[in-house]
């Protein structure tokens, strides 16, 4: 399966003003089956705002995304994992 993810990193100053900074982090990429179990869960180096991965799994994937375990601070964690679409 092919997976395209987007990520950006912000740093807040003492006044709460956020500024974008470059991303260069190991972040979990996950693929889940219809039973909710992980078919794939590995850290990948993310060093640009958009990254593409080709992932081989042995069952039909149902969902996939970035930081699926919500380990990172995120104002909108609900958009980290999406349903897989057939192509």
C-alpha positions as YAML, in Angstrom:
chain: A
units: angstrom
residues:
- id: 1
  name: UNK
  ca: [0.00, 0.00, 0.00]
- id: 2
  name: UNK
  ca: [1.09, 3.59, -0.59]
- id: 3
  name: UNK
  ca: [0.70, 6.09, 2.22]
- id: 4
  name: UNK
  ca: [1.26, 9.84, 2.00]
- id: 5
  name: UNK
  ca: [1.50, 11.68, 5.32]
- id: 6
  name: UNK
  ca: [1.81, 15.32, 6.22]
- id: 7
  name: UNK
  ca: [3.56, 16.70, 9.28]
- id: 8
  name: UNK
  ca: [4.74, 20.04, 10.55]
- id: 9
  name: UNK
  ca: [6.43, 21.13, 13.71]
- id: 10
  name: UNK
  ca: [5.77, 24.32, 15.66]
- id: 11
  name: UNK
  ca: [7.57, 25.88, 18.59]
- id: 12
  name: UNK
  ca: [5.77, 28.21, 21.01]
- id: 13
  name: UNK
  ca: [7.53, 31.07, 22.76]
- id: 14
  name: UNK
  ca: [6.79, 32.24, 26.31]
- id: 15
  name: UNK
  ca: [3.83, 34.27, 25.03]
- id: 16
  name: UNK
  ca: [2.24, 31.31, 23.26]
- id: 17
  name: UNK
  ca: [3.12, 32.52, 19.78]
- id: 18
  name: UNK
  ca: [3.84, 29.56, 17.51]
- id: 19
  name: UNK
  ca: [6.49, 29.59, 14.81]
- id: 20
  name: UNK
  ca: [7.15, 26.79, 12.31]
- id: 21
  name: UNK
  ca: [10.49, 25.02, 12.65]
- id: 22
  name: UNK
  ca: [12.07, 22.34, 10.52]
- id: 23
  name: UNK
  ca: [11.02, 18.77, 11.23]
- id: 24
  name: UNK
  ca: [13.59, 15.99, 11.55]
- id: 25
  name: UNK
  ca: [12.01, 13.42, 13.85]
- id: 26
  name: UNK
  ca: [11.36, 9.68, 14.11]
- id: 27
  name: UNK
  ca: [7.58, 9.31, 14.12]
- id: 28
  name: UNK
  ca: [5.41, 6.17, 14.23]
- id: 29
  name: UNK
  ca: [3.70, 5.16, 11.00]
- id: 30
  name: UNK
  ca: [0.93, 2.62, 11.47]
- id: 31
  name: UNK
  ca: [-1.40, 0.43, 9.44]
- id: 32
  name: UNK
  ca: [-4.35, -1.25, 11.13]
- id: 33
  name: UNK
  ca: [-6.48, -4.17, 10.05]
- id: 34
  name: UNK
  ca: [-10.27, -4.30, 10.31]
- id: 35
  name: UNK
  ca: [-9.91, -5.94, 13.75]
- id: 36
  name: UNK
  ca: [-8.02, -2.87, 15.07]
- id: 37
  name: UNK
  ca: [-4.71, -4.72, 15.38]
- id: 38
  name: UNK
  ca: [-1.56, -3.29, 13.89]
- id: 39
  name: UNK
  ca: [-0.40, -4.86, 10.65]
- id: 40
  name: UNK
  ca: [2.55, -2.44, 10.64]
- id: 41
  name: UNK
  ca: [3.88, -0.03, 13.27]
- id: 42
  name: UNK
  ca: [7.38, 1.37, 12.80]
- id: 43
  name: UNK
  ca: [9.17, 4.64, 13.42]
- id: 44
  name: UNK
  ca: [10.14, 6.45, 10.23]
- id: 45
  name: UNK
  ca: [12.32, 9.53, 9.80]
- id: 46
  name: UNK
  ca: [10.14, 12.47, 8.84]
- id: 47
  name: UNK
  ca: [12.25, 15.36, 7.58]
- id: 48
  name: UNK
  ca: [9.84, 17.25, 5.33]
- id: 49
  name: UNK
  ca: [6.21, 18.31, 5.54]
- id: 50
  name: UNK
  ca: [5.03, 15.57, 3.19]
- id: 51
  name: UNK
  ca: [6.41, 12.04, 3.01]
- id: 52
  name: UNK
  ca: [5.38, 8.97, 1.04]
- id: 53
  name: UNK
  ca: [5.80, 5.35, 2.11]
- id: 54
  name: UNK
  ca: [5.20, 2.04, 0.39]
- id: 55
  name: UNK
  ca: [4.26, -0.52, 3.02]
- id: 56
  name: UNK
  ca: [3.69, -4.25, 2.50]
- id: 57
  name: UNK
  ca: [1.17, -5.90, 4.82]
- id: 58
  name: UNK
  ca: [-0.17, -9.46, 4.81]
- id: 59
  name: UNK
  ca: [-3.84, -8.58, 5.35]
- id: 60
  name: UNK
  ca: [-6.25, -6.04, 3.94]
- id: 61
  name: UNK
  ca: [-5.59, -2.70, 5.70]
- id: 62
  name: UNK
  ca: [-8.51, -0.72, 7.12]
- id: 63
  name: UNK
  ca: [-6.76, 2.40, 8.47]
- id: 64
  name: UNK
  ca: [-3.33, 3.99, 8.24]
- id: 65
  name: UNK
  ca: [-1.56, 7.10, 9.39]
- id: 66
  name: UNK
  ca: [1.10, 8.98, 11.28]
- id: 67
  name: UNK
  ca: [1.50, 8.94, 15.09]
- id: 68
  name: UNK
  ca: [-1.46, 6.54, 15.49]
- id: 69
  name: UNK
  ca: [-0.75, 6.10, 19.21]
- id: 70
  name: UNK
  ca: [-0.93, 9.89, 19.79]
- id: 71
  name: UNK
  ca: [2.50, 10.09, 21.42]
- id: 72
  name: UNK
  ca: [3.17, 13.61, 20.14]
- id: 73
  name: UNK
  ca: [1.54, 16.86, 21.22]
- id: 74
  name: UNK
  ca: [-1.08, 17.56, 18.57]
- id: 75
  name: UNK
  ca: [-3.91, 20.09, 18.53]
- id: 76
  name: UNK
  ca: [-5.92, 17.85, 16.18]
- id: 77
  name: UNK
  ca: [-5.06, 14.17, 16.77]
- id: 78
  name: UNK
  ca: [-8.25, 12.99, 15.05]
- id: 79
  name: UNK
  ca: [-6.68, 13.55, 11.62]
- id: 80
  name: UNK
  ca: [-3.67, 11.29, 12.22]
- id: 81
  name: UNK
  ca: [-5.30, 8.06, 10.99]
- id: 82
  name: UNK
  ca: [-7.66, 7.73, 8.03]
- id: 83
  name: UNK
  ca: [-9.57, 4.89, 6.37]
- id: 84
  name: UNK
  ca: [-7.70, 3.15, 3.59]
- id: 85
  name: UNK
  ca: [-9.20, 3.61, 0.13]
- id: 86
  name: UNK
  ca: [-8.90, 1.02, -2.62]
- id: 87
  name: UNK
  ca: [-7.28, 2.20, -5.84]
...
